[in-house]
Amino acid sequence: MTTELCETAACFDAAPARRYRGKNKGKRWTRSADIDVAVIRLPLDVHDPGARHRTEGLFWAMWSVKRALQRDARDAVDAYWAGDVRRERDAKVWRLQLGLSREGMERRAYRHMENSRHLAHHVTKALVMHQADEVFETSVSRHLLPDSSGRRHGRPRAGRWWDYTRIPGRARSHTISRKWETFRLHGTLAGHLDTYRNRNLDHTVTTPEQAAALPAGTGVLEQPRHLPAPMRPTGRIQTGEVTAKDTTKTRAATWWDHTGPLVVVFTGGAGSRRGDLVLPVRLPSGSGRWPRLVHFLTNPDTWHKIDLVRRRDTSAPGGWAYEAHLMVLTGGYASPATKARRAAAAALERVGGIDGNVSNLSIVSFPHTFDPADGDVETTRIEPSDAELAALAKARRKDRGRRRALDRSRRASNPGQYRPSKRQQARAERRQAAGLLARIVETPGGARAAVTGLVVLAH
């Protein structure tokens, strides 16, 4: 065992020097079995250079925390399997001494944050704690504890920067009002409609429910290309209580009093002095998507947790598009037509199966009793029509043309990074043999120029 792991094991053996908060003495909130969970994606606007820089720094800091935890977990797992005697004596105690538990991973994450000089400017302990919980569940627990079939996952290893796409957030408290320690969603759907109302929208449409009832294709919102970040509410808010001197009590306004457009707010790191990170939310503008928005966003009490997610997008500033994945304590959305179709299919009392092929779809159904006397086996084959095939062929031609145009532009802009094609090389050799001047090839058609080891040269 290495010196660092020995020190870690001794740290967990001895009593902690600092005191931590004990177990919650109140009644713990738990989600009942009849409450469903669904997730809606909310695109975020990060065109502002300052907000984009802070968001990129947040992802970089959280990825460094996750990488450090994965390396710690890998070393601790190696020490766990190397300690044969300790493992055979009491495996659970040996895991706890090495810190291979949820609490042990959280303590490691806290030490990384406290020993670093820059992490406190970007992240909070709540984010670090949930990142440690994710590493324990996805790497440590699945490796040490086999599943029902006796299989284990492989040894924990550090991931790559390009694969880190999600920062797990902390769920809000449903027992204490206005407590949401990481990413918070503020604003209302009605406030978003009032702020970015389409100029051609009927003046009688004033609520999100009315906008959801409009025909498909009707424009509801008119959001600018760059959404401005709303300002934090200021002033004093009346609490509805009266003091002993019969005066109305007031309090300072916070983000919880914001009733304008939807916005995701992060308070920033514990040591940050740059204030809140405010990321505006961009909603679909057409009326066809508003029934789904009304289903998820009209009741703020059902908003449970937000994860900050990024995905590769070459057209977005910085090469990444950012989204807030909001977990809502409600079932998924289904349109009235979908509900009617499902009800009609359930009334048939048949069991079906679908086989997806390259160019067609085969469907087979039979009675749910599996008795031939109750009905015959029915099959259906769905194939694309001639119009759909023609549209696919046209789309392929356009896509192939765009790729060829991009390749020509890239070769013309960087002729030194490509070799001439066989035809261009043969022509150059013929001209050289005939004593003619060499012709400049503006657009070489050969392969990329590479050095020894087939490493492609950068532009």
PLY file of the C-alpha trace (Angstrom):
ply
format ascii 1.0
element vertex 459
property float x
property float y
property float z
element edge 458
property int vertex1
property int vertex2
end_header
0.00 0.00 0.00
1.30 3.44 -0.88
2.07 6.10 1.72
-0.91 8.20 0.64
-3.33 5.30 0.99
-1.84 4.40 4.38
-2.46 7.94 5.54
-5.99 7.78 4.15
-6.70 4.49 5.90
-5.34 5.86 9.18
-7.51 8.93 8.72
-10.62 6.78 8.50
-9.53 4.57 11.39
-9.05 7.47 13.79
-11.75 9.82 15.02
-12.23 12.85 12.76
-10.59 16.04 13.98
-13.48 18.23 12.87
-17.13 17.80 13.74
-19.67 17.21 11.02
-23.37 17.74 11.01
-25.21 14.71 12.34
-28.17 12.87 10.94
-31.36 14.73 10.21
-33.67 14.51 13.21
-36.72 15.60 11.27
-38.88 13.51 8.99
-37.06 12.79 5.78
-38.87 13.54 2.54
-39.27 10.54 0.27
-40.98 10.29 -3.07
-44.06 8.12 -2.88
-44.51 5.22 -5.26
-47.44 6.85 -7.06
-45.41 9.93 -8.09
-43.79 9.59 -11.50
-40.62 11.34 -12.63
-39.93 12.93 -16.00
-37.18 15.13 -17.46
-37.49 18.09 -19.82
-34.56 19.68 -21.64
-34.30 23.47 -21.48
-31.78 25.05 -23.92
-29.65 27.78 -22.34
-28.36 30.95 -23.99
-24.61 31.42 -23.37
-23.81 34.00 -26.06
-22.62 36.43 -23.41
-18.80 36.03 -23.25
-18.69 36.42 -19.47
-21.40 33.82 -18.83
-19.85 31.43 -21.35
-16.42 31.79 -19.76
-17.83 31.06 -16.29
-19.79 28.06 -17.59
-16.72 26.62 -19.29
-14.70 27.20 -16.11
-17.39 25.43 -14.08
-17.22 22.36 -16.32
-13.43 22.37 -16.25
-13.34 22.58 -12.45
-15.92 19.82 -12.00
-14.12 17.58 -14.49
-10.86 18.03 -12.57
-12.69 17.01 -9.38
-14.16 13.94 -11.04
-10.81 12.94 -12.53
-9.10 13.25 -9.14
-11.82 11.17 -7.50
-11.57 8.49 -10.18
-7.83 8.25 -9.68
-8.27 8.04 -5.91
-10.89 5.34 -6.35
-8.59 3.38 -8.65
-5.72 3.45 -6.15
-8.00 2.56 -3.23
-9.52 -0.34 -5.19
-6.05 -1.68 -5.99
-5.17 -1.51 -2.29
-8.43 -3.28 -1.42
-7.71 -6.25 -3.68
-4.06 -6.35 -2.57
-5.01 -6.66 1.12
-5.96 -10.35 1.07
-5.77 -10.85 4.84
-7.74 -7.73 5.72
-10.34 -8.52 3.06
-10.85 -12.09 4.25
-11.09 -10.96 7.86
-13.80 -8.32 7.29
-14.26 -6.92 3.81
-16.73 -4.22 4.86
-14.44 -2.79 7.53
-11.52 -2.87 5.10
-13.55 -0.92 2.52
-14.52 1.68 5.11
-10.93 2.10 6.25
-9.87 2.74 2.67
-12.68 5.23 2.17
-14.49 3.06 -0.39
-17.93 4.26 0.66
-20.25 7.09 -0.26
-19.18 9.15 2.75
-15.52 8.31 2.17
-15.68 9.56 -1.43
-17.41 12.73 -0.26
-14.65 13.39 2.30
-12.05 12.91 -0.43
-13.87 15.42 -2.62
-14.04 17.93 0.22
-10.28 17.62 0.81
-9.55 18.16 -2.89
-11.64 21.31 -2.82
-10.12 22.61 0.42
-6.54 21.93 -0.70
-7.05 23.62 -4.07
-6.67 27.35 -4.56
-8.93 27.72 -7.57
-11.82 25.27 -7.15
-13.57 27.48 -4.60
-13.87 30.19 -7.26
-15.98 27.90 -9.47
-17.78 25.16 -7.52
-19.60 24.64 -4.25
-19.43 21.77 -1.76
-22.88 20.64 -2.81
-21.71 20.10 -6.40
-18.55 18.37 -5.22
-20.55 16.09 -2.93
-22.92 14.96 -5.67
-20.01 14.43 -8.06
-18.41 12.15 -5.46
-21.71 10.26 -5.08
-21.84 9.71 -8.84
-18.27 8.39 -8.94
-19.07 6.00 -6.10
-22.24 4.68 -7.71
-20.92 4.37 -11.27
-17.33 3.25 -10.60
-16.65 1.99 -7.07
-19.91 0.30 -6.11
-20.35 -1.52 -9.41
-16.80 -2.83 -9.23
-16.70 -3.97 -5.61
-20.26 -5.25 -5.23
-21.52 -7.74 -7.85
-25.03 -7.55 -9.25
-27.70 -10.26 -9.00
-25.99 -12.31 -11.70
-22.58 -12.13 -9.96
-20.97 -9.84 -12.53
-18.74 -6.88 -11.64
-17.75 -3.84 -13.61
-14.14 -3.17 -14.45
-11.54 -1.32 -12.44
-12.26 2.43 -12.09
-10.37 4.61 -14.52
-10.15 8.31 -15.25
-12.36 9.61 -18.04
-11.67 12.09 -20.83
-12.45 15.78 -20.98
-14.55 15.39 -24.13
-16.71 12.73 -22.48
-17.56 14.86 -19.45
-20.96 16.28 -20.40
-23.06 16.42 -17.22
-22.74 18.17 -13.86
-25.16 16.54 -11.39
-27.16 19.07 -9.41
-28.76 18.85 -6.02
-32.47 18.22 -5.57
-34.54 20.93 -3.96
-35.93 20.55 -0.47
-39.65 19.75 -0.39
-39.84 20.27 3.38
-38.19 23.71 3.57
-39.41 26.38 1.19
-36.96 28.27 -1.01
-34.05 25.90 -0.54
-32.25 24.83 -3.71
-28.48 24.76 -3.20
-27.06 24.32 -6.70
-28.75 25.11 -10.02
-32.13 26.80 -9.58
-34.88 27.58 -12.07
-36.62 30.91 -11.48
-39.35 32.72 -13.33
-42.70 31.61 -14.69
-44.03 30.41 -18.01
-46.54 33.27 -18.00
-43.73 35.76 -17.41
-41.79 34.28 -20.33
-44.86 34.71 -22.54
-45.35 38.32 -21.44
-41.70 39.23 -22.04
-41.20 37.58 -25.44
-44.72 37.73 -26.81
-45.03 37.42 -30.59
-46.10 40.68 -32.20
-48.72 38.87 -34.34
-50.23 36.94 -31.43
-53.86 37.67 -30.69
-54.25 40.06 -27.78
-56.84 37.77 -26.20
-54.15 35.12 -25.59
-52.74 36.07 -22.20
-52.02 32.73 -20.45
-49.87 29.71 -21.37
-52.98 27.50 -21.40
-54.54 29.70 -24.08
-51.32 29.59 -26.10
-51.30 25.79 -25.88
-54.81 25.67 -27.38
-53.79 27.58 -30.54
-53.58 25.73 -33.86
-50.25 24.17 -34.80
-47.99 26.55 -36.67
-49.03 29.67 -34.77
-46.13 31.77 -33.50
-46.31 32.32 -29.73
-42.87 33.70 -28.81
-40.53 36.12 -30.54
-37.22 35.66 -28.73
-34.14 37.61 -29.86
-31.06 35.80 -31.10
-29.16 36.76 -27.95
-31.39 36.55 -24.88
-30.54 39.17 -22.25
-29.99 37.98 -18.69
-32.72 39.27 -16.36
-31.69 41.42 -13.43
-32.07 40.16 -9.89
-35.13 41.63 -8.14
-34.37 44.55 -5.84
-36.24 46.47 -3.17
-38.29 45.25 -0.22
-41.08 42.67 -0.25
-43.89 42.60 2.29
-44.06 39.34 4.23
-47.69 39.70 5.34
-46.74 39.84 9.03
-47.02 42.75 11.44
-44.54 43.79 14.12
-45.36 44.65 17.74
-45.60 48.32 16.73
-48.26 47.46 14.12
-45.92 47.99 11.16
-45.71 45.67 8.17
-42.67 43.43 8.05
-40.57 43.45 4.89
-37.60 41.54 3.57
-35.07 42.00 0.80
-36.13 40.76 -2.65
-34.35 37.67 -3.98
-34.44 35.48 -7.08
-37.39 33.66 -5.55
-39.45 36.78 -6.22
-38.59 36.79 -9.94
-41.75 36.30 -12.03
-40.32 37.21 -15.44
-38.83 34.94 -18.10
-37.39 31.58 -17.10
-33.73 31.63 -16.08
-31.29 29.16 -14.50
-29.26 30.67 -11.64
-26.11 29.37 -9.97
-24.72 31.23 -6.97
-21.12 30.59 -8.02
-18.25 29.13 -6.06
-17.78 29.58 -2.34
-14.83 31.90 -2.96
-16.20 33.66 -6.03
-16.82 37.40 -6.06
-18.46 37.56 -9.49
-22.01 37.18 -8.24
-24.67 34.84 -9.60
-24.28 32.99 -12.88
-27.49 33.76 -14.79
-28.31 31.67 -17.89
-31.50 32.60 -19.80
-33.74 29.77 -21.01
-34.84 29.60 -24.65
-38.25 28.00 -25.17
-39.82 26.73 -28.42
-41.62 29.53 -30.25
-44.34 27.52 -32.00
-47.70 26.66 -30.46
-47.23 22.94 -31.21
-44.76 22.56 -28.32
-46.67 24.59 -25.76
-48.93 21.79 -24.43
-45.78 19.98 -23.37
-44.33 23.15 -21.78
-47.56 23.75 -19.88
-47.49 20.16 -18.64
-43.98 20.50 -17.15
-43.49 24.17 -16.26
-46.77 25.54 -14.92
-46.37 24.14 -11.38
-43.03 25.17 -9.77
-43.73 22.92 -6.77
-43.06 19.85 -8.94
-39.60 21.06 -10.05
-37.17 18.69 -8.35
-33.60 18.85 -9.68
-31.51 20.39 -12.45
-28.44 18.88 -14.10
-26.26 21.14 -16.24
-25.48 19.34 -19.52
-23.37 20.23 -22.51
-23.16 18.67 -25.99
-20.93 19.22 -28.97
-22.26 21.84 -31.43
-19.88 23.37 -33.95
-22.29 26.22 -34.67
-22.52 27.30 -31.01
-20.04 29.80 -29.50
-17.16 27.88 -27.99
-18.19 24.64 -29.75
-20.56 23.53 -26.97
-24.31 23.90 -26.53
-25.58 23.96 -22.93
-28.87 22.65 -21.58
-30.59 22.38 -18.22
-32.17 18.97 -17.67
-35.04 19.64 -15.29
-36.42 16.65 -13.39
-40.11 17.11 -12.66
-42.22 15.12 -10.20
-44.90 14.31 -12.73
-45.50 11.83 -15.50
-44.30 12.27 -19.05
-46.35 14.26 -21.54
-48.57 12.56 -24.09
-50.76 14.41 -26.57
-54.52 13.74 -26.67
-54.11 11.91 -29.98
-51.44 9.66 -28.48
-53.60 8.92 -25.45
-56.55 8.02 -27.67
-54.36 5.78 -29.83
-52.96 3.99 -26.78
-56.44 3.49 -25.34
-57.67 2.05 -28.64
-54.68 -0.29 -28.81
-55.23 -1.45 -25.23
-58.91 -2.19 -25.96
-57.89 -4.68 -28.65
-56.42 -6.99 -25.98
-53.65 -8.20 -28.25
-49.92 -8.68 -27.76
-47.61 -7.35 -30.47
-44.01 -7.26 -31.50
-42.03 -5.03 -33.85
-39.02 -5.96 -35.97
-37.12 -3.04 -37.45
-35.23 -3.77 -40.67
-33.08 -1.58 -42.90
-35.85 -0.48 -45.27
-39.10 -1.65 -43.64
-40.87 -2.29 -40.37
-42.65 -5.58 -39.57
-45.41 -5.77 -36.94
-46.93 -9.01 -35.62
-49.81 -9.27 -33.13
-51.78 -12.14 -31.57
-54.38 -12.54 -28.78
-53.20 -11.82 -25.26
-54.49 -15.25 -24.16
-52.10 -16.98 -26.58
-55.04 -19.15 -27.68
-55.59 -19.50 -31.46
-59.31 -19.82 -30.84
-59.46 -16.20 -29.61
-58.08 -14.76 -32.83
-55.64 -15.12 -35.68
-52.07 -13.90 -35.93
-51.95 -10.67 -37.91
-48.90 -9.19 -39.61
-48.28 -5.79 -41.13
-45.31 -4.55 -43.11
-44.64 -0.83 -43.34
-42.41 0.43 -46.17
-41.54 3.97 -47.25
-43.54 5.32 -50.17
-42.07 6.46 -53.47
-42.36 10.11 -52.41
-40.51 9.39 -49.16
-37.77 7.50 -51.00
-37.37 10.39 -53.44
-37.13 12.85 -50.55
-34.47 10.70 -48.85
-32.46 10.46 -52.08
-32.67 14.24 -52.52
-31.51 14.81 -48.94
-28.57 12.44 -49.47
-27.53 14.29 -52.64
-27.67 17.64 -50.88
-25.69 16.30 -47.93
-23.08 14.79 -50.27
-22.80 18.11 -52.11
-22.31 20.02 -48.86
-19.57 17.63 -47.78
-17.78 17.96 -51.13
-18.03 21.76 -51.01
-16.61 21.76 -47.48
-13.76 19.48 -48.56
-12.92 21.73 -51.54
-12.95 24.81 -49.32
-10.69 23.12 -46.78
-8.21 22.00 -49.43
-8.16 25.40 -51.15
-7.56 27.18 -47.83
-4.76 24.79 -46.76
-3.03 23.52 -49.94
0.18 22.80 -48.06
-1.54 20.27 -45.83
-2.62 17.99 -48.69
-0.76 15.98 -51.28
-1.59 16.06 -55.00
-3.75 13.30 -56.37
-2.38 10.55 -58.63
-3.67 12.37 -61.68
-2.13 15.69 -60.60
1.17 13.96 -59.78
1.25 12.21 -63.19
0.61 15.50 -64.97
3.43 17.18 -63.04
5.81 14.35 -64.02
4.85 14.65 -67.71
5.44 18.41 -67.68
8.79 17.94 -65.95
9.86 15.31 -68.52
8.84 17.67 -71.36
10.84 20.54 -69.85
7.78 22.67 -69.09
7.31 24.87 -66.05
5.67 23.31 -63.04
2.04 24.27 -62.67
0.83 25.43 -59.26
-1.88 23.18 -57.87
-4.36 25.41 -56.07
-6.59 22.57 -54.85
-4.65 19.33 -54.25
-6.86 16.26 -54.41
-4.70 13.72 -52.55
-4.53 12.52 -49.00
-3.61 14.59 -45.96
0.08 15.21 -45.41
1.32 13.16 -42.45
4.61 12.76 -40.60
6.22 9.51 -39.42
3.79 7.38 -37.44
0.78 8.51 -39.53
0.19 11.54 -37.32
-1.84 14.07 -39.33
-0.41 17.57 -39.38
-2.64 20.27 -37.90
-3.79 23.20 -39.97
0 1
1 2
2 3
3 4
4 5
5 6
6 7
7 8
8 9
9 10
10 11
11 12
12 13
13 14
14 15
15 16
16 17
17 18
18 19
19 20
20 21
21 22
22 23
23 24
24 25
25 26
26 27
27 28
28 29
29 30
30 31
31 32
32 33
33 34
34 35
35 36
36 37
37 38
38 39
39 40
40 41
41 42
42 43
43 44
44 45
45 46
46 47
47 48
48 49
49 50
50 51
51 52
52 53
53 54
54 55
55 56
56 57
57 58
58 59
59 60
60 61
61 62
62 63
63 64
64 65
65 66
66 67
67 68
68 69
69 70
70 71
71 72
72 73
73 74
74 75
75 76
76 77
77 78
78 79
79 80
80 81
81 82
82 83
83 84
84 85
85 86
86 87
87 88
88 89
89 90
90 91
91 92
92 93
93 94
94 95
95 96
96 97
97 98
98 99
99 100
100 101
101 102
102 103
103 104
104 105
105 106
106 107
107 108
108 109
109 110
110 111
111 112
112 113
113 114
114 115
115 116
116 117
117 118
118 119
119 120
120 121
121 122
122 123
123 124
124 125
125 126
126 127
127 128
128 129
129 130
130 131
131 132
132 133
133 134
134 135
135 136
136 137
137 138
138 139
139 140
140 141
141 142
142 143
143 144
144 145
145 146
146 147
147 148
148 149
149 150
150 151
151 152
152 153
153 154
154 155
155 156
156 157
157 158
158 159
159 160
160 161
161 162
162 163
163 164
164 165
165 166
166 167
167 168
168 169
169 170
170 171
171 172
172 173
173 174
174 175
175 176
176 177
177 178
178 179
179 180
180 181
181 182
182 183
183 184
184 185
185 186
186 187
187 188
188 189
189 190
190 191
191 192
192 193
193 194
194 195
195 196
196 197
197 198
198 199
199 200
200 201
201 202
202 203
203 204
204 205
205 206
206 207
207 208
208 209
209 210
210 211
211 212
212 213
213 214
214 215
215 216
216 217
217 218
218 219
219 220
220 221
221 222
222 223
223 224
224 225
225 226
226 227
227 228
228 229
229 230
230 231
231 232
232 233
233 234
234 235
235 236
236 237
237 238
238 239
239 240
240 241
241 242
242 243
243 244
244 245
245 246
246 247
247 248
248 249
249 250
250 251
251 252
252 253
253 254
254 255
255 256
256 257
257 258
258 259
259 260
260 261
261 262
262 263
263 264
264 265
265 266
266 267
267 268
268 269
269 270
270 271
271 272
272 273
273 274
274 275
275 276
276 277
277 278
278 279
279 280
280 281
281 282
282 283
283 284
284 285
285 286
286 287
287 288
288 289
289 290
290 291
291 292
292 293
293 294
294 295
295 296
296 297
297 298
298 299
299 300
300 301
301 302
302 303
303 304
304 305
305 306
306 307
307 308
308 309
309 310
310 311
311 312
312 313
313 314
314 315
315 316
316 317
317 318
318 319
319 320
320 321
321 322
322 323
323 324
324 325
325 326
326 327
327 328
328 329
329 330
330 331
331 332
332 333
333 334
334 335
335 336
336 337
337 338
338 339
339 340
340 341
341 342
342 343
343 344
344 345
345 346
346 347
347 348
348 349
349 350
350 351
351 352
352 353
353 354
354 355
355 356
356 357
357 358
358 359
359 360
360 361
361 362
362 363
363 364
364 365
365 366
366 367
367 368
368 369
369 370
370 371
371 372
372 373
373 374
374 375
375 376
376 377
377 378
378 379
379 380
380 381
381 382
382 383
383 384
384 385
385 386
386 387
387 388
388 389
389 390
390 391
391 392
392 393
393 394
394 395
395 396
396 397
397 398
398 399
399 400
400 401
401 402
402 403
403 404
404 405
405 406
406 407
407 408
408 409
409 410
410 411
411 412
412 413
413 414
414 415
415 416
416 417
417 418
418 419
419 420
420 421
421 422
422 423
423 424
424 425
425 426
426 427
427 428
428 429
429 430
430 431
431 432
432 433
433 434
434 435
435 436
436 437
437 438
438 439
439 440
440 441
441 442
442 443
443 444
444 445
445 446
446 447
447 448
448 449
449 450
450 451
451 452
452 453
453 454
454 455
455 456
456 457
457 458
